[in-house]
Amino acid sequence: MLCHACRVHVRRDFPYCLHCGTLRRGAAPTSYAAPHLRGLDDPTLIVPLTGPVTTLGRGADNDVVLADASVSRSHARIVRTESGFRVEDLDSFNGTAVAGVDLHGGAARLADGTELSVGDVRLVFEQPRDAHIGQRTQVVGTQLTQLPAAAQEETAPEANGPLTARPRRRSGWALKQVPTDRGEPRWVLNNTRTGVYLELDEREVFLWLAVDGENTVRDLLFAYADRFGELALPRIEAALAAFANAGLLRGLPGRPEEAERKGWRRPVHAVYRALLKLEVSVPGIDRFVTRFYHTVGWRFFTRTGVTLVWLSVIGGLAAFFVAQDRQHLLDFGGAGALGPVLLAAGYISALVAHELTHALAVKSYGRKVRRGGFLLMMGMPFAFVDTSDMWFGTRWSRVVVALSGPLSTAALAGWCAAGAAFLPAGPASAVLFQLAFGLYLNTLYNFNPLMPLDGYQALTDALRVPRLREEASAYFRKGLWQDLRAGSRPGPRQAGMAAYGLAVVVGTYGFLVLALLAWRSRIGDLLDGWLSPAWTTAVEVLVVALVAFPVWSAPVRWLARRVRRRRDARGAAPAPATVAAVEGTA
């Protein structure tokens, strides 16, 4: 259900839209828990807004008495209307501000998390806690962050790094508690500079808020033990490493900062990162998507729009089977060279519609679409839009966003199939049949749970296993064989993870082989007649190596680390002959 004011999904278990504060149609606000005002400078100040009008001022006759010299006797009032809550300034001397904007005797609507200033008293308007989880974000902007001078470090004790190190949060982050149907609370930590997201539990949030550049790792260890009753150094080290890997932490031993790369190392590192993730993205598309959504896109997420989409999918499948009796694959019905051109144009249009639907689904939940573009994954080009802001939503909202793209492709395929089935025989119906067939294949491919595409994203959220591919692959490669050697019989969950891991490994490398063969064939066709066979082979090998760089670079890095560790170990261990000679000279 969409809010009739801002066109964002509303919760059926609460009367107000958590995005704009508008009252949901047909909802009775008195049947639900009331929102409240909470003091930002005085956390004990909590005022439930139970009545239709709540007055604020210094006078004793107000519903909320604010004993501050900057507050007028009758300063402002909060009014509950048919469209939600609003604050009205009562021509006060020092004024009332909402989100930093002075009202000057005017009024403003209040949404969940809106900050307002009554004179110098800062308040925040909040919906009940169980309703607004996943809607408020603690944000720290991107400013210049300087690390304090490092203190003299001890050599011991240390685990994976000195316990006297003082890690510090970098600026440019957002922390939000997200809805969950599990017992334990969950948070999402976002690097607003890079768009990286981490899912945290209560203990990891405690560590994140404690890395302020003042506490040492030893301080974190004892604070953690005092709070949770255990000395969990490995868990603390793992959490700090995750923060550092996400670019959110500085001052962790053994991790060189990006600023330390100078000279030739910077361009080499930039090329290395580009080869790992070949991507062309366009930032700042949220404004366009928002405008399109509020103009026409929201209609696809109404009950009528969703019903029409499903009717197009189901009816299109029936029409496709009817069209099979009169159409044939790769037969363009006499369209000639124009047939493949129209088919390619149709594929590109469907691809744009697919990604645009993902973006519109994100907007339907009030989140942002940060960028979009094209990337090279496993040697094949893909279009994408960045939907990572949905980590601040519920897991089922992420499932909806993931499935919206393939469903839009299936609906377009259904319309093409209907045209192929019911239009007169000829070039138009033939091209539509080829397009419908290709779009149905594309839909099935996107639902493939083995590749990190839409179907996989929906599956991981439905199963609550964000890193399903990585965990299943790791268990199949290591954990399964360790269990078998130890004589431990895998349980149903382990067997399922092993089977999925095997399917992922086989499917990934099978897809990679097909992609590399396709690239080799394309390069060979382009260079045929231009270069000698030897040079053609050399160019093919170079292109295939660049395309497959993210795959073969991983084992190379692993091998290089092992060689480096062995070399360091040999250099650290003194030879017996040398020790004996030193002892003799002493």
MORAJO-V272060 format. One record per residue. N is the residue number from 0. RES is the residue in one letter. PHI is phi in whole degrees, 0 to 359 (NA if undefined). PSI is psi in radians with two decimals (* if undefined). Layout:
n: (N,N)
res: (RES,RES)
phi: (PHI,PHI)
psi: (PSI,PSI)
//
This chain:
n: (0,1,2,3,4,5,6,7,8,9,10,11,12,13,14,15,16,17,18,19,20,21,22,23,24,25,26,27,28,29,30,31,32,33,34,35,36,37,38,39,40,41,42,43,44,45,46,47,48,49,50,51,52,53,54,55,56,57,58,59,60,61,62,63,64,65,66,67,68,69,70,71,72,73,74,75,76,77,78,79,80,81,82,83,84,85,86,87,88,89,90,91,92,93,94,95,96,97,98,99,100,101,102,103,104,105,106,107,108,109,110,111,112,113,114,115,116,117,118,119,120,121,122,123,124,125,126,127,128,129,130,131,132,133,134,135,136,137,138,139,140,141,142,143,144,145,146,147,148,149,150,151,152,153,154,155,156,157,158,159,160,161,162,163,164,165,166,167,168,169,170,171,172,173,174,175,176,177,178,179,180,181,182,183,184,185,186,187,188,189,190,191,192,193,194,195,196,197,198,199,200,201,202,203,204,205,206,207,208,209,210,211,212,213,214,215,216,217,218,219,220,221,222,223,224,225,226,227,228,229,230,231,232,233,234,235,236,237,238,239,240,241,242,243,244,245,246,247,248,249,250,251,252,253,254,255,256,257,258,259,260,261,262,263,264,265,266,267,268,269,270,271,272,273,274,275,276,277,278,279,280,281,282,283,284,285,286,287,288,289,290,291,292,293,294,295,296,297,298,299,300,301,302,303,304,305,306,307,308,309,310,311,312,313,314,315,316,317,318,319,320,321,322,323,324,325,326,327,328,329,330,331,332,333,334,335,336,337,338,339,340,341,342,343,344,345,346,347,348,349,350,351,352,353,354,355,356,357,358,359,360,361,362,363,364,365,366,367,368,369,370,371,372,373,374,375,376,377,378,379,380,381,382,383,384,385,386,387,388,389,390,391,392,393,394,395,396,397,398,399,400,401,402,403,404,405,406,407,408,409,410,411,412,413,414,415,416,417,418,419,420,421,422,423,424,425,426,427,428,429,430,431,432,433,434,435,436,437,438,439,440,441,442,443,444,445,446,447,448,449,450,451,452,453,454,455,456,457,458,459,460,461,462,463,464,465,466,467,468,469,470,471,472,473,474,475,476,477,478,479,480,481,482,483,484,485,486,487,488,489,490,491,492,493,494,495,496,497,498,499,500,501,502,503,504,505,506,507,508,509,510,511,512,513,514,515,516,517,518,519,520,521,522,523,524,525,526,527,528,529,530,531,532,533,534,535,536,537,538,539,540,541,542,543,544,545,546,547,548,549,550,551,552,553,554,555,556,557,558,559,560,561,562,563,564,565,566,567,568,569,570,571,572,573,574,575,576,577,578,579,580,581,582,583,584,585)
res: (M,L,C,H,A,C,R,V,H,V,R,R,D,F,P,Y,C,L,H,C,G,T,L,R,R,G,A,A,P,T,S,Y,A,A,P,H,L,R,G,L,D,D,P,T,L,I,V,P,L,T,G,P,V,T,T,L,G,R,G,A,D,N,D,V,V,L,A,D,A,S,V,S,R,S,H,A,R,I,V,R,T,E,S,G,F,R,V,E,D,L,D,S,F,N,G,T,A,V,A,G,V,D,L,H,G,G,A,A,R,L,A,D,G,T,E,L,S,V,G,D,V,R,L,V,F,E,Q,P,R,D,A,H,I,G,Q,R,T,Q,V,V,G,T,Q,L,T,Q,L,P,A,A,A,Q,E,E,T,A,P,E,A,N,G,P,L,T,A,R,P,R,R,R,S,G,W,A,L,K,Q,V,P,T,D,R,G,E,P,R,W,V,L,N,N,T,R,T,G,V,Y,L,E,L,D,E,R,E,V,F,L,W,L,A,V,D,G,E,N,T,V,R,D,L,L,F,A,Y,A,D,R,F,G,E,L,A,L,P,R,I,E,A,A,L,A,A,F,A,N,A,G,L,L,R,G,L,P,G,R,P,E,E,A,E,R,K,G,W,R,R,P,V,H,A,V,Y,R,A,L,L,K,L,E,V,S,V,P,G,I,D,R,F,V,T,R,F,Y,H,T,V,G,W,R,F,F,T,R,T,G,V,T,L,V,W,L,S,V,I,G,G,L,A,A,F,F,V,A,Q,D,R,Q,H,L,L,D,F,G,G,A,G,A,L,G,P,V,L,L,A,A,G,Y,I,S,A,L,V,A,H,E,L,T,H,A,L,A,V,K,S,Y,G,R,K,V,R,R,G,G,F,L,L,M,M,G,M,P,F,A,F,V,D,T,S,D,M,W,F,G,T,R,W,S,R,V,V,V,A,L,S,G,P,L,S,T,A,A,L,A,G,W,C,A,A,G,A,A,F,L,P,A,G,P,A,S,A,V,L,F,Q,L,A,F,G,L,Y,L,N,T,L,Y,N,F,N,P,L,M,P,L,D,G,Y,Q,A,L,T,D,A,L,R,V,P,R,L,R,E,E,A,S,A,Y,F,R,K,G,L,W,Q,D,L,R,A,G,S,R,P,G,P,R,Q,A,G,M,A,A,Y,G,L,A,V,V,V,G,T,Y,G,F,L,V,L,A,L,L,A,W,R,S,R,I,G,D,L,L,D,G,W,L,S,P,A,W,T,T,A,V,E,V,L,V,V,A,L,V,A,F,P,V,W,S,A,P,V,R,W,L,A,R,R,V,R,R,R,R,D,A,R,G,A,A,P,A,P,A,T,V,A,A,V,E,G,T,A)
phi: (NA,259,296,284,260,254,64,249,304,249,274,285,266,213,281,249,291,282,266,238,88,284,293,289,297,83,268,257,297,287,272,236,298,277,290,211,260,235,286,280,268,232,299,284,277,227,240,293,261,270,267,292,224,234,265,232,176,274,288,289,274,276,293,238,265,249,279,226,296,279,262,286,298,239,264,204,213,255,244,267,246,292,258,136,258,218,252,237,277,262,53,289,290,267,81,236,239,238,55,85,252,288,274,54,83,264,221,210,284,248,255,301,89,289,266,222,243,256,66,261,271,264,231,224,270,227,281,305,304,290,268,261,302,90,242,247,235,270,242,242,291,270,239,287,249,246,273,295,301,290,282,295,270,278,269,205,275,207,254,265,186,299,285,269,295,241,295,221,296,272,284,86,217,223,237,215,281,246,294,207,262,267,290,276,288,228,231,238,250,242,276,289,277,244,82,283,240,232,262,239,258,299,289,289,295,302,293,299,287,267,275,252,87,259,282,278,298,296,300,298,299,285,295,296,295,292,277,246,78,207,270,246,298,301,292,296,298,295,294,297,296,295,299,294,298,277,75,251,222,234,87,272,300,82,236,294,283,299,293,281,281,233,65,290,292,295,296,296,295,296,295,299,293,294,289,294,219,285,213,239,237,242,281,76,272,297,296,295,297,298,296,294,297,286,280,217,298,298,295,289,252,279,300,296,296,296,298,296,297,293,296,294,293,290,295,295,298,297,294,294,292,293,291,298,286,237,237,223,296,63,250,268,62,83,285,68,292,291,299,299,295,295,296,297,297,295,298,296,297,294,296,297,296,301,290,296,294,304,296,294,296,298,294,293,255,76,261,253,253,284,197,206,164,230,219,252,238,56,83,239,281,221,267,205,233,279,254,295,295,290,297,274,256,280,292,286,293,292,297,299,297,294,276,296,296,301,293,294,295,296,294,296,299,296,294,295,296,296,295,294,277,244,283,300,301,163,300,297,293,293,296,297,294,298,293,299,299,296,289,294,297,298,296,298,295,291,278,299,279,271,255,286,245,298,298,294,298,295,295,296,288,294,270,61,234,299,247,299,299,295,294,293,295,295,293,293,282,235,300,298,288,295,296,293,293,279,78,267,275,298,279,300,293,295,295,295,296,294,294,293,298,297,297,295,297,295,295,295,287,295,295,297,299,298,296,293,296,295,297,298,294,294,296,297,294,291,266,298,89,260,235,289,305,295,293,299,297,297,295,300,298,296,295,296,296,292,295,268,305,300,275,279,288,297,296,295,297,298,295,296,295,296,297,294,295,295,294,294,295,293,289,280,273,288,287,301,297,295,298,297,295,296,297,293,285,290)
psi: (2.34,2.54,2.35,-0.12,-0.91,-0.07,0.57,2.57,2.37,2.72,2.34,-0.27,0.23,2.54,-0.36,2.60,2.19,-0.09,-0.74,-0.19,0.11,2.47,2.30,2.45,2.30,0.00,2.45,1.91,-0.49,-0.19,-0.02,2.90,2.48,2.57,3.04,2.87,2.36,2.36,2.28,-0.59,-0.34,1.58,-0.33,-0.23,1.82,2.08,1.86,2.40,1.35,-0.45,2.95,-0.49,2.31,2.07,2.58,2.38,-3.13,-0.35,2.63,-0.27,0.04,2.70,-0.62,1.99,2.09,1.79,1.24,2.43,-0.41,-0.12,2.30,2.89,-0.79,1.70,-0.93,3.00,2.62,2.17,2.28,2.06,-3.13,-0.36,-0.02,-2.76,2.53,2.69,2.41,2.23,2.31,0.87,0.78,2.79,-0.82,-0.08,2.92,2.34,2.43,2.07,0.65,0.00,2.14,2.41,-0.63,0.94,0.04,-2.82,2.79,2.54,2.57,2.10,2.92,2.24,0.06,2.27,2.44,2.63,2.13,1.70,-2.15,0.07,2.10,2.26,2.87,2.38,2.19,2.45,2.88,2.57,-0.74,-0.28,-0.56,0.10,2.31,0.06,-0.29,2.46,2.33,2.00,2.37,2.11,3.02,1.81,-3.11,2.17,2.15,2.39,2.30,2.77,2.34,2.39,2.93,2.12,2.48,2.80,-0.27,2.68,2.76,2.68,-1.62,0.05,2.85,2.38,-0.18,0.00,2.59,1.41,2.62,2.45,2.45,2.72,2.90,1.02,2.80,2.34,2.28,2.38,2.36,2.69,2.55,2.55,0.17,2.94,-0.70,2.55,2.65,2.62,2.79,2.25,2.18,2.27,1.82,-0.22,-0.60,-0.24,0.16,2.43,2.50,2.42,2.21,2.67,-3.07,-0.67,-0.64,-0.59,-0.70,-0.77,-0.71,-0.75,-0.27,-0.26,1.42,0.13,-0.17,-0.70,2.33,2.98,-0.60,-0.72,-0.74,-0.68,-0.82,-0.60,-0.69,-0.74,-0.66,-0.58,-0.76,-0.04,0.42,2.55,1.69,1.16,-0.76,-0.67,-0.70,-0.77,-0.70,-0.71,-0.76,-0.69,-0.67,-0.73,-0.76,-0.73,-0.53,0.05,0.43,-0.01,2.47,2.74,0.25,2.22,2.51,0.10,1.80,2.42,2.70,-0.55,-0.33,-0.21,1.99,2.85,-2.34,-0.30,-0.58,-0.94,-0.63,-0.75,-0.65,-0.75,-0.70,-0.80,-0.61,-0.65,-0.57,-0.60,1.55,1.92,2.41,1.95,2.70,1.90,2.92,0.46,-0.04,-0.62,-0.76,-0.78,-0.72,-0.77,-0.76,-0.67,-0.82,-0.31,-0.91,-0.44,-0.56,-0.41,-0.46,-0.25,0.15,2.98,-0.72,-0.77,-0.79,-0.71,-0.75,-0.64,-0.82,-0.64,-0.63,-0.68,-0.88,-0.82,-0.60,-0.67,-0.75,-0.73,-0.58,-0.71,-0.57,-0.70,-0.38,-0.45,-0.34,-0.08,2.76,2.56,2.51,0.27,1.92,0.24,0.60,0.27,-0.28,-2.51,-0.36,-0.46,-0.95,-0.59,-0.79,-0.64,-0.78,-0.72,-0.67,-0.71,-0.78,-0.72,-0.72,-0.63,-0.76,-0.74,-0.66,-0.92,-0.61,-0.62,-0.70,-0.82,-0.72,-0.63,-0.67,-0.77,-0.51,-0.28,0.19,0.30,3.11,2.57,1.83,-0.63,2.99,2.92,-2.62,2.57,2.83,1.97,2.13,0.60,0.04,2.47,2.47,2.55,2.71,2.75,2.53,1.89,0.31,-0.33,-0.26,-0.16,-0.30,0.01,-2.97,2.85,-0.56,-0.49,-0.61,-0.61,-0.75,-0.78,-0.73,-0.69,-0.25,-0.66,-0.96,-0.62,-0.64,-0.67,-0.73,-0.65,-0.73,-0.70,-0.64,-0.72,-0.67,-0.72,-0.67,-0.70,-0.69,-0.53,-0.57,-0.20,2.70,2.62,2.34,-2.99,-0.70,-0.87,-0.59,-0.80,-0.70,-0.61,-0.79,-0.69,-0.74,-0.75,-0.81,-0.68,-0.60,-0.69,-0.72,-0.67,-0.81,-0.70,-0.70,-0.44,-0.07,2.06,-0.03,-0.41,2.63,1.09,-2.82,-0.78,-0.69,-0.74,-0.74,-0.68,-0.77,-0.64,-0.67,-0.63,-0.10,0.66,1.54,-0.55,0.90,-0.81,-0.83,-0.79,-0.76,-0.73,-0.73,-0.70,-0.68,-0.66,-0.59,-1.00,-0.72,-0.79,-0.57,-0.71,-0.73,-0.69,-0.56,-0.03,0.27,2.22,2.15,2.45,-3.08,-0.72,-0.75,-0.66,-0.71,-0.71,-0.70,-0.72,-0.74,-0.69,-0.72,-0.76,-0.66,-0.80,-0.85,-0.80,-0.69,-0.87,-0.52,-0.76,-0.67,-0.74,-0.79,-0.71,-0.74,-0.68,-0.67,-0.76,-0.74,-0.71,-0.72,-0.79,-0.72,-0.69,-0.66,-0.61,-0.05,2.15,-0.16,-0.64,2.84,2.79,-0.66,-0.82,-0.62,-0.76,-0.70,-0.75,-0.72,-0.78,-0.73,-0.80,-0.77,-0.68,-0.70,-0.73,-0.69,0.20,-0.78,-0.41,-0.91,-0.27,-0.48,-0.92,-0.53,-0.75,-0.73,-0.76,-0.70,-0.68,-0.72,-0.76,-0.72,-0.72,-0.72,-0.69,-0.71,-0.65,-0.70,-0.64,-0.50,-0.48,2.06,2.53,2.53,-0.68,-0.70,-0.72,-0.77,-0.69,-0.71,-0.74,-0.64,-0.65,-0.41,*)
//
